[in-house]
Amino acid sequence: MNASVSSNGEIVPWEQRDPMLPYYEALRDRLIMSYSGDKHKPKIVAVTSCKRGSGTTRIATGLAAALSRDVQRNVLFIGLEKDNIAVA
């Protein structure tokens, strides 16, 4: 099995050929710009939706992967889905 593909066949968010990569990076850039003058750490970012299956986990994971590319930034991703809690 290819290491860049998850078990359910989706492309992992840090894979360069992920079609969502430009959107993750745009969200990362926008988030970094919005906190540019704030020296307080840590920052907490939440991604949520009102409907199951809307892609919030994929977007949150992709955003976390995009943020973690900066060597001066530590990222803790916590997925709080109702049926599946994940920490990475």
C-alpha positions in Angstrom: 0.0 0.0 0.0 1.2 3.5 -0.8 2.3 5.4 2.3 0.7 8.6 1.1 -2.8 7.1 0.9 -4.9 6.5 4.0 -6.7 3.2 4.6 -10.0 4.4 3.2 -8.4 5.5 -0.1 -8.3 9.3 0.5 -5.1 11.3 0.0 -3.5 12.3 3.2 -3.4 16.1 3.7 0.4 16.5 3.6 0.7 14.8 0.2 1.9 17.3 -2.4 -0.6 16.0 -5.0 -3.7 16.6 -2.7 -6.0 18.9 -4.7 -7.0 20.6 -1.5 -3.4 21.7 -0.7 -3.7 25.2 -2.0 -6.8 25.8 0.2 -5.0 24.4 3.3 -2.1 26.7 2.6 -4.4 29.7 2.0 -6.2 29.0 5.3 -2.8 28.8 7.0 -1.6 32.1 5.5 -4.8 33.8 6.5 -4.7 32.5 10.0 -1.0 33.5 10.5 -1.8 37.0 9.2 -4.7 37.4 11.6 -2.5 36.6 14.5 0.5 38.5 13.3 0.7 41.1 16.1 -0.5 38.8 18.9 2.4 37.5 21.0 0.2 35.4 23.2 0.8 31.7 22.8 -0.7 29.1 22.4 -3.4 29.8 19.8 -6.6 27.6 19.7 -8.3 27.2 16.4 -11.6 25.2 16.0 -13.2 23.9 12.8 -16.8 22.9 13.1 -19.9 22.2 11.1 -23.6 21.7 11.7 -23.9 18.7 9.4 -22.2 15.3 9.5 -20.0 14.5 6.6 -19.3 18.1 5.6 -15.5 17.7 5.6 -14.5 19.5 8.8 -12.1 16.7 9.8 -10.3 16.8 6.4 -10.1 20.6 6.5 -8.8 20.6 10.1 -6.3 17.9 9.4 -5.1 19.7 6.3 -4.8 23.0 8.1 -2.8 21.4 11.0 -0.5 19.8 8.4 0.0 23.1 6.6 0.7 24.9 9.9 3.2 22.2 11.0 5.4 22.8 8.0 6.8 25.8 9.7 9.7 24.5 11.9 9.1 27.2 14.5 5.5 26.2 15.1 4.2 23.2 17.1 0.8 21.9 16.3 -1.5 19.7 18.4 -4.5 18.3 16.4 -7.4 17.0 18.5 -10.3 15.6 16.6 -13.5 15.6 18.7 -15.9 13.8 16.5 -18.8 12.3 18.4 -18.0 8.7 17.6 -14.2 8.9 17.2 -11.8 11.1 19.3 -8.3 11.3 17.8 -5.1 13.1 18.9 -2.2 13.5 16.5 
